[in-house]
């Protein structure tokens, strides 16, 4: 953002310098609306000091009009400069959203030039980054204890339910221990069996099978009317 200079001429020079620096970082196709949004400089001040946005662009060494039809608006050098500038503000653990808000660059040119977010980080000399929410929040032993306690309270659970209860993603869980290994630590089968634990099944097999007569003690004549006149249709009594 420009400083509050004492003369209009100094304010003009400051604003042109800001546009030139911005264009070096993110490319030459900077609109007046985007410039104002990213720098906080009101459009009213721009039009008070200059005849128009085209004049500012020309003084900054840019074409009078932005090329809005060019498919690739950024070079890899532009994006890397913008990325390093954003890292200085947000740190090496910068997220995609923080980079997008800081630079105004969407992920589309990043994917075109660097394949993906990880490719951009590697090109910039930074280590790979876990997805937001996938950074380990629990140790292996803590996850085992959490699953044991949850099963004691609610019976066998699925991986989705377990992760939801802990507020982590399946990727976050897998970065510490796989779901299969976690269940194996407690002597459970690889997957939950319809919400029942193995020992619940063993208890169910001990229950004797007793035949049940649903009509015991009932007089069917009080319930249905037998077919008459060769009909095969049984009818319920009113």
Secondary structure as UniProt FT lines:
FT   HELIX           8..26
FT   HELIX           32..39
FT   HELIX           43..49
FT   HELIX           53..59
FT   TURN            60..61
FT   TURN            68..69
FT   HELIX           76..90
FT   TURN            92..93
FT   HELIX           96..103
FT   HELIX           107..114
FT   HELIX           117..123
FT   TURN            124..125
FT   TURN            132..133
FT   HELIX           140..154
FT   HELIX           159..166
FT   HELIX           170..174
FT   TURN            175..176
FT   HELIX           179..185
FT   TURN            186..187
FT   TURN            194..195
FT   HELIX           198..205
FT   TURN            214..217
FT   HELIX           220..222
FT   STRAND          224..225
FT   TURN            229..230
FT   STRAND          235..236
//
